[in-house]
Amino acid sequence: MTTQAPGAPTLARTRIELDAALRPVDRAVVMTMGALHDGHLSLVREARARGEQVVVTIFVNPLQFGPTEDLDRYPRDLAGDLARLTGPGLLGPGDVVFAPEPAEVYPDGDPVVRVSAGAIGEVYEGAIRPGHLDGVLTVVLKLMHLTRPSVALFGRKDVQQLVAVGRMVRDLDLDVTIVPVPTVRDDDGLALSSRNAYLSAEQRPVALGLSRALAAGEQAAARGDGTAAVRAATREVLTAAGVDADYVALVDPQTFADLPDDPPQPGSVAVLAVAGRVGGTRLIDNTDVRWA
């Protein structure tokens, strides 16, 4: 059965409990894997402003982890997450936290039919983590069916995921509005991530190379430099900082296809995305760049 402390949202662990907790109102959903930080809470606050009922899902989705990735190590703290979600501007009575076990989401085991991210899932994060975006889209679609939202909010930090989700919604005619929410950063500029906790005190300054590299790319575009120069300026700062770069991507914001090495038209906008390793911790970040 669902559980609810005074003043707190309803905690649903099963499909039946979730269905009983949903009200016939406009609903906003935030999908997470838990280990919540201020970046997640910014999504919840935006959801609070957009829906009469807010549903936060907490589910560590096994489909989006590769065989060598950290599924078992991924931090899980449901009690702590529930405490963070409750309060002014966040969740309260009438809202729902849906925290199912894998067998509840995938009652027949690994699903035979899955969503394919197509070309978006074959580059950058998709190339480094084969099948990752397919697993993301499959669980996102399932959770949309289960929670039935009017709007779903996703952070800009995982920009390739955001583009893939938006394309799935358009291509499959889903009746939900996708709302992107800006990346939340610490005071030093590092994008908030559950994996920042893995950084040592010595590694933290190195990790700042990601946000500084993006700033260098933005400045190059603002000067009117071509795409090749924007990529080079970004990679130069990453390398100087000591980040072991996986990629520097300058892509179309709708398709995630690479921009050609040509001078962009004035007013053009692209996504500049970077990924790299600091010690054993893999981090991603991105920004929009604009040519005047």
Secondary structure, DSSP 8 states (H G I E B T S, - for coil): --B--TTS-EEE-SHHHHHHH--SS-EEEEEE-S---HHHHHHHHHHHHH-SEEEEEE---GGGS-TTS-TTTS---HHHHHHHHBSTTSB-TT-EEE---HHHH-TTSS-SS----GGGGGSTHHHHSTTHHHHHHHHHHHHHHHH--SEEEEETTSHHHHHHHHHHHHHTT-S-EEEEE---B-TTS-B--GGGGG--TTHHHHHTHHHHHHHHHHHHHHTT--HHHHHHHHHHHHHHHT-EEEEEEEE-TTT--B--SS---TT-EEEEEEEEEETTEEEEEEEEEE--
